[in-house]
Amino acid sequence: MRCLLTLLLCLGMGLFIGGCSGDQLDKMPTTALEEEDGTQHLEIMINHGYQPNLIEAKAGYPLELTFTRKETTESCARDLVVPTASYEGTIPNGESVVVHVPAQEAGEYPFYCSMNMMKGVIRFK
C-alpha cells in the first residue's frame, strides 16, 4: 500500500511539473502561411501549453491564429491572453477560437495563459 501511494505521489508530481513546462519556447519558429490578400494564418494546438509557441509572421500584415484545445486534463492554457489582439478568453476543450491579430510593426509580441505560466511569442519580421 505504501509503495502504491509513493508511486501515485511521484506520478502526480511529474504531471504537475510537466504541466507547468509550457514556458519553454520552441527552438525553431513556425512560419505563418500567407494568403494572396496578405493575411497570414497559423493553427496552434493547446495541450498543457501552446504548440507551436514561437511563430514567425510578416510585419505589416494581419495574422489569424486558430487555437484548438485538445487536453486530457485541465490546465491554465485554456485561459488565453493575446494582448496585440485585445483578446482574453477561455477556450472549451475540443473547440477552436480564431484570434485576429492586426498588422504589427517588426518585433516580438507575447501570448500566454491567464497565469502567465505557459507562453508563446509572435515574431513579426
Secondary structure, DSSP 8 states (H G I E B T S, - for coil): -HHHHHHHHHHHHHHHHHHT-TTS--SS-EE-EE-TTS-EEEEEEESSSEES-EEEE-TTS-EEEEEEE--SS--GGGEEEEGGGTEEEE--TT-EEEEEE----SEEEEEEETTS-SEEEEEE-
